Structure formats: C-alpha cells, structure tokens
Amino acid sequence: MPQKEHEINKMYYTMGEVTAMFDVNASLIRYYEKEFDVLQPKKNKKGNRLFTPEDVENLKIIFNLIRDKGYTLPGAKEYLKSNMASTKDSQKVINSLENLKKFLLEVRDQL
C-alpha cells in the first residue's frame, strides 16, 4: 500500500519562493508589504524578507481580492479591515477547492 504524500510546510519562505508561487515580480510583493498592514515578513540580518505561512495566506487573500474580484488597492484595504475573519474562512474554502480540482485533474490524466 503506497504511503500518502505529505505536503511539507516550511516555517519561512524566501522572496524568490513567494514570487514563484504567485508568478509576480518581487517589487509587487514589496509594494503590497508597504500598502497592507497584514503583511509583516521578518527580515534577517542581511535584510532578506522571510515570509511565514500566514503571510503567504494573506498574500493569497490580497491577490484574490485584487485580481479575481477586481478590487482597487484602497477598496481591498478597507475590505480587509472590516472582513478579515470571513475573508480568511473564504480563502480556506478556495484553497480546498483548488486542491480538489488539482486532484481531479490528476485522476483524469491517469485514465
């Protein structure tokens, strides 16, 4: 019986890993860091940003609001201030649906 594959969760993600996840330039991530208070990556002695999994989830929420739902930056900031808890719950549902879609596509490709 094959073992289940476990997703490896890291404590910190580098800027390069985060930009690869979202397929954006580092300048956009730095800009969102200045604009949104929920993004607070740690910095090491060299000044490199280290993003926690929570920071990555917050970035997913921000990208969902701006890219998918069409919010402006001020609109997304206001929405996050007033609806952060419900937005995090919605993002969890979106993540699970994306994982389900990925699994179903893998099953289809194996048929």
Secondary structure, DSSP 4 states (H G I P E B T S, - for coil): -PPPPPPPPPS-EEHHHHHHHHT--HHHHHHHHHH-TT---EE-TT--EEE-HHHHHHHHHHHIIIIIS---HHHHHHHHHHHHHHHHHHHHHHHHHHHHHHHHHHHHHH-
